Structures are given as structure tokens and as C-alpha cells.
């Protein structure tokens, strides 16, 4: 990692390709076939394998999923958080732990989309500003740049690229990024836009994704930034 990240190294920027990563993380094909056989034994199931081969994404009915995982699914609705305009967040999750056969369990790390409930944003009352003129809440980019001795240094090599990866429906807001930089980017050269988005970014912006993007582009200032999401 140091060699491909150091501009002084002859290996700088020579990152692994997707195919090379797949060779490292993908399971044995015989295990994949056994897992798929087990999944398809539950009934009508549509499955696809991701590019790196280490995840299988399947869609099926609730009845088939209950039979396969030996659990019970119900609807959960969050009454205060909006998934879309005028729509409450409704998801399907199990109400007890799931189970898989022992011979299959050794081939799995986990089964996603069964137990974990996503974080949601609720309507909160704004925190009143303090009376002191020079007081401000939180840790700001200039605080971190000073703390980590970044000072006035910003990216200058056009070949530099940095990225942030987000999961579980975490998206960022391009408008919030510009506003953030307008307030907190006055002391250093910076970019105000993500150069490339890989994956979906059409949902409601998430706090975690927004902060990741804003502070990554503040500390790694003036560096081309890519946003990955699932």
C-alpha cells in the first residue's frame, strides 16, 4: 500500500485491477456452487454474483426466505423518517436469528439484509447558537489540518486520486459539499465537486457519507475524489 501511494515510488498509482482483486478474495467455485444449490432449494430465487466473486445477491419471496433461513420476517416502518417524499421507510427484516446448515455455514461469512436495521434520520430541533461570538461547535477542517500538521499543503500532482466507499444506502449531497467548502474551505485551495460517482447516489443524503466526503476533501484538499457506493 505504501509503494502504490507514495509519489516517489516507481510503483506509484499501480493499483490492483478488479480481476486481480477477485483472484485474492473470491471463494472456491465448488463452494459457490454448493451455496447456490442450497439457496435454490428454497424455491424460486434469482441470484447474481458480484464482479469480485465474493458476494452473491439473491432475490426471493418472503416465504422462501423464511424456509431457507428458518426464521420469520415482518415489516418494520419508521414513522418519523421519510424514505422518499411523503413515504415512510418500510423494510422487511427477521424478528429472530436465522439458521443455516452446518456444511453451508463454513462457506459463509454472513447473510446480509436479514437482521440489521439501517440508520435513519429523524426531524430534530436545531441547536441554538451560543452567545459567545468566537465560540463554534464541533471539529472543523482547519482544526484537523492544524492538528495533523497539514498546514497549507494541498494536492498538486494531477495523477493523485482519492476515494471514499459507502454502503447500506449512504449517499452524499453535492449541494451540501459546495456549501461546506464555502464556509470551511476559505483557508486552503480545494475542490468543490466529486469527480466521479461509481454506484447509486440518488437516495436521501446520509450524515456519514456527507461527512466522509467533506472531510476527506478538506484534509486531502485539491485532490481528485471518487465516490463509491452500493
N, C-alpha and C positions, 0 to 999 in steps of 0.2 A: 504494500500500500504506500509506503514512503517513497519508493522508487518511481511509481507512476504519478505521484502527487507533487514531487519536487521538480520545479522548472529547471534545475541544474542537472538533473539526471538524464542520461540518454534514453531512459525508458519512460520519460515523462509523457503522460497522455495515452500510453499504450494499454488501455483498459481491456479487460476480457470482453469478448463478444457474447451475445446471448447463447450461442451454440457452445462456447467454452464453459460458460456458467452452468449450462444444462448438463454437461459432462461431469460436473462436480456434484450437483445436487439431485439429479434425477435418480429415482429408485430403480431396482431391477425390473425389467419388463415382465418377468414372471410374477412379481409381486403386484404390479399394476393390473395384470390380467386377473389375478385372484381377487383383488379388491373390487374390480369392475363386475366380476361374476357374482360376488356377494351382493353388491348394490342392485344389480339387475334381477336378483332372485326375489326382490320385494314387489315386482310388478313393472308397470310402465315407468321407466326412468330414462331421462335424456342426460347424457354426460359428455363432457369435453375436458381435455387435458390442456393445461396452460403451456406456454411456449417452453418453459424450463423443465416441464415434465414432473414437477414435484407437488403439484396440486391437481385435484380432479374436481370440477364444478358440476354438480348434478341438480336437476330439477325434477320433482315428482309431486305426487299428491300427498296431502297430509296423512291420509290413511296408509299409504305405502311407507312413508317415513316413520310412522308410529310402529308399524310392523317390523321394519328393518332395525330400528334403534331401540325397540322395546320400551317406549316411553309414551307420553301423551302431550299433544300440542294444543295450545289455546291461543286466542287473540289477546294481545295487550295493546291498550290505547292510552296515550298520554294526552290528557285533556287540556293542558296548558301550553303545549308546544305545537307549533304548526309545521307540518312536513312540507306543505305547499300552501299557496294562498287559499285560505278557507278550509283546509283539510288538516285534521289531527293526525299525528303519527300513529299508525297501526301496524303492528308486526306480529308474526307468528313465532312463538318460542315454546320450548318444552317446560313443563311445570315440575319435572323431576329429572334426575340424572339419567343419561342414556346408557345403553349397554351394547357392546359388540362382541362377537365370538372371539375367544382367546387366540385362535390361529390367525384371525384378521387383525386383532389389536396390536400384535407385534409389528405389523406393517404400517400402522398409522401413528401420526403424532397427535392429531386431534381431529374432531369433526366440527367444522365451523357452522355458524348460523343456527345453532340448536339451543344454547343456554344464554349466551352473552346478550345483554340488552344494551343498545347503543346509548351514548350520552346524548342528551337533548338540551336545548337552550330554552329557558323559561323567561317570561317577562319579569324584569326586575326593576325596582325603583332606582333611579340614578343616585349615586353617592354625592351628597352635597360637597362643594369645594370648600377647603379650609380657608380661614380668614387670612392667614399669613400670605403675603404677596409672593414670597420666594419659595414657598413650600410646594412640592408636587408629589403626587402619588407614584409608586412603582419604580421599576428599574428601566431607565431609558437607554437608547443606543449609545449616547455619549458617555454614560456611566460605565457601560461594559467596555467600550473602546479604551477608556482610560484605565479601567481595572486590569484588562488583559494586555495593556501596553500596545494596543493597535495604533494609538495616536492618530496621525494624519495619513497613515498608509492606506492605499486603496489599490485594487487590481489594475494592472497596466498591460499585462500580456494579453493580446487578443485571443490567444488559444485557451485561456482559463475558462473553465466551466464548472459550476457547482449545481447541485440538485437537492431537492427535498422530496421525500416519499411520504404519501399519506394513504391511510387505509380506513375502512369502515365508514365510508360516505363523508370523509372530511374534505371539504373544498375551501378554496381561498377566494377572496374578493379583490378583483383588480382595482376597483374604485377605492376600497379601504387601503390598499397598498400605496396608491398615489397620495391619499390623504395623510397616511402615516409618514411618508417621506417628506411631505410638505411641512409637517410640524417638527419632525425629529431628525431630518437629514440635512439641516442647514449648515452643519459644521464640516461636512466631508462630501467629496464627489460621489455620486451614487446613481443607480438606475432606478426607474420607477415602474418598469414593466417586466413581467416574466417573458423570457424569450421564446419558450416553447412549453406547451402543455401536452403531456402524454397520458391519456386516460380521460375519464369523465371529470368535468368541473362545472356542472350545470345545476347542482343542488344548492341548498341553503349554506352559506359560508359557515365554517366551523371555527370556533375560537382557537383550537390547537393549530389548525392549518394556517390560519391568518397570522398567528404569532410566529410560527416556524418560518414562513416566507418573509415576514417583515424584519425579523431579527437576523436571519441568515443574510439577507441583502443589506443589512446595516453593518454587520461585522465583516462579511465578505463583500465589501462595497465595490461597486463599479465592475462586478464580475457577472458575465452571462449566467443566467439562472434558469434551470429546467424544473418544472413541476410534474411529478409522477403521482398518479392516483389510481385507485382500484374501485 
